[in-house]
């Protein structure tokens, strides 16, 4: 019977494509840590496209981290995305050399990282608008129940019309319980949220952190922490607060500054719960700065639904509430072998609980009845409180032991602090 099941459950064969016959490769325009990108002419349509070809060995290595989880590949994710600020992917497949490839629109413009370094007039005059565009792309992305895991200036293009385009979906995972589990740590260290660095449970708030880091950089031309080139600098995301953007940019709007800084909170519970709530503040600030009437923008929250295109169930986070082609020149920052550096991290010192200080009764002495009620309430809850603490302590202890064992096991799969790691 198992033989028959295997026979009838076989995946349909995928017709492999000879890329050298299908496309005229005009020029190499991008080189990532896991892929190569060409400006190419599609011989079937005569149109200029961006042809992205993934490295076979590195792709296999990445997929091995998700064995048994049915992680959709980059092409499967990319072709489902339809948003004005996300690069269009028209087709994806496998080459005769077993390389995964994507056929995308060819965006003419520059990388966001280039504009950050230049801090030219285009950046100064359009900074907040570019932030809103990128944020709207991420908002849509989250609504589609994905986690990007690698949002950073290197993965954003700005075209000649000053429109942002979010690119690169190689590390994307579904926003589901299996993919939120502790253990897997991939991405660009400078934009990694503390919980991702520590291999703790993650959700879409790691993208909120990366988005806030990108916004910070767009205003200041620097990161909230020193560049993550060593173990010590990576640990800063955990052990030290970020630079206050108001100390680096004198004339930054207070509402904009506060919105960015809250997105950089080290504890995800103190961060914006969703990018939608973050965008509300940016839009209000933009309206006020432009002298427009205040309004209440719509908040798009992630909802639970089944994504029929990739065949898995999506659930809410439990903790929180042109068919045409554009001819273009694709700019990417130089490849850096240290971008996806894997490091062995130290344990964070446990936070010291602040001492509770009773506030004085501003109304004077309490009535005798009130004191009696409070005493009775304290007596009633004392026993249940002790029992609850005992139970929670027991559960917490077990969870910590399992998490520590999982992290230790995962550490054996990672290279040392100076090792190269794929995106």
Rosetta blueprint (number, residue, H / E / L):
1 X L
2 X H
3 X H
4 X H
5 X H
6 X H
7 X H
8 X H
9 X L
10 X L
11 X L
12 X L
13 X L
14 X L
15 X L
16 X L
17 X E
18 X L
19 X H
20 X H
21 X H
22 X H
23 X E
24 X E
25 X E
26 X E
27 X E
28 X E
29 X E
30 X E
31 X E
32 X L
33 X L
34 X L
35 X E
36 X E
37 X E
38 X E
39 X E
40 X E
41 X E
42 X E
43 X L
44 X L
45 X L
46 X L
47 X L
48 X E
49 X E
50 X E
51 X E
52 X E
53 X E
54 X E
55 X L
56 X H
57 X H
58 X H
59 X H
60 X H
61 X H
62 X H
63 X H
64 X H
65 X H
66 X H
67 X L
68 X L
69 X L
70 X L
71 X L
72 X L
73 X L
74 X H
75 X H
76 X H
77 X H
78 X H
79 X L
80 X L
81 X L
82 X L
83 X L
84 X L
85 X L
86 X E
87 X L
88 X L
89 X E
90 X E
91 X E
92 X E
93 X E
94 X E
95 X E
96 X L
97 X L
98 X L
99 X L
100 X E
101 X E
102 X E
103 X E
104 X E
105 X L
106 X L
107 X L
108 X L
109 X E
110 X E
111 X E
112 X H
113 X H
114 X H
115 X H
116 X H
117 X H
118 X H
119 X L
120 X L
121 X H
122 X H
123 X H
124 X H
125 X H
126 X H
127 X H
128 X H
129 X H
130 X H
131 X H
132 X H
133 X H
134 X H
135 X H
136 X H
137 X H
138 X H
139 X H
140 X H
141 X H
142 X H
143 X H
144 X L
145 X L
146 X E
147 X E
148 X L
149 X L
150 X L
151 X L
152 X L
153 X H
154 X H
155 X H
156 X E
157 X E
158 X E
159 X E
160 X L
161 X L
162 X L
163 X L
164 X E
165 X E
166 X E
167 X L
168 X L
169 X L
170 X L
171 X L
172 X L
173 X E
174 X E
175 X L
176 X L
177 X H
178 X H
179 X H
180 X H
181 X L
182 X L
183 X L
184 X L
185 X L
186 X L
187 X L
188 X L
189 X H
190 X H
191 X H
192 X L
193 X L
194 X H
195 X H
196 X H
197 X H
198 X L
199 X L
200 X L
201 X L
202 X L
203 X L
204 X L
205 X H
206 X H
207 X H
208 X H
209 X H
210 X H
211 X H
212 X H
213 X H
214 X H
215 X H
216 X H
217 X H
218 X H
219 X H
220 X H
221 X L
222 X L
223 X L
224 X L
225 X L
226 X L
227 X L
228 X L
229 X L
230 X L
231 X H
232 X H
233 X H
234 X H
235 X H
236 X H
237 X H
238 X H
239 X H
240 X L
241 X L
242 X L
243 X L
244 X L
245 X H
246 X H
247 X H
248 X H
249 X L
250 X L
251 X L
252 X L
253 X L
254 X H
255 X H
256 X H
257 X H
258 X H
259 X H
260 X H
261 X H
262 X H
263 X H
264 X L
265 X L
266 X L
267 X L
268 X L
269 X L
270 X L
271 X L
272 X L
273 X L
274 X L
275 X H
276 X H
277 X H
278 X H
279 X H
280 X H
281 X H
282 X H
283 X H
284 X H
285 X H
286 X H
287 X H
288 X H
289 X H
290 X L
291 X L
292 X L
293 X L
294 X L
295 X L
296 X L
297 X L
298 X L
299 X L
300 X L
301 X L
302 X L
303 X L
304 X L
305 X L
306 X E
307 X E
308 X L
309 X L
310 X L
311 X L
312 X E
313 X E
314 X L
315 X L
316 X L
317 X L
318 X L
319 X L
320 X L
321 X L
322 X L
323 X L
324 X L
325 X L
326 X L
327 X L
328 X L
329 X L
330 X L
331 X L
332 X L
333 X L
334 X L
335 X L
336 X L
337 X L
338 X L
339 X L
340 X L
341 X L
342 X L
343 X L
344 X L
345 X L
346 X L
347 X L
348 X L
349 X L
350 X L
351 X L
352 X L
353 X L
354 X L
355 X L
356 X L
357 X L
358 X L
359 X L
360 X L
361 X L
362 X L
363 X L
364 X L
365 X L
366 X L
367 X L
368 X H
369 X H
370 X H
371 X H
372 X H
373 X H
374 X H
375 X H
376 X H
377 X H
378 X H
379 X H
380 X H
381 X H
382 X H
383 X H
384 X H
385 X H
386 X H
387 X H
388 X H
389 X H
390 X H
391 X H
392 X H
393 X H
394 X H
395 X H
396 X H
397 X H
398 X H
399 X H
400 X H
401 X H
402 X H
403 X H
404 X H
405 X H
406 X H
407 X H
408 X H
409 X H
410 X H
411 X H
412 X L
413 X L
414 X L
415 X L
416 X L
417 X L
418 X L
419 X L
420 X L
421 X L
422 X L
423 X L
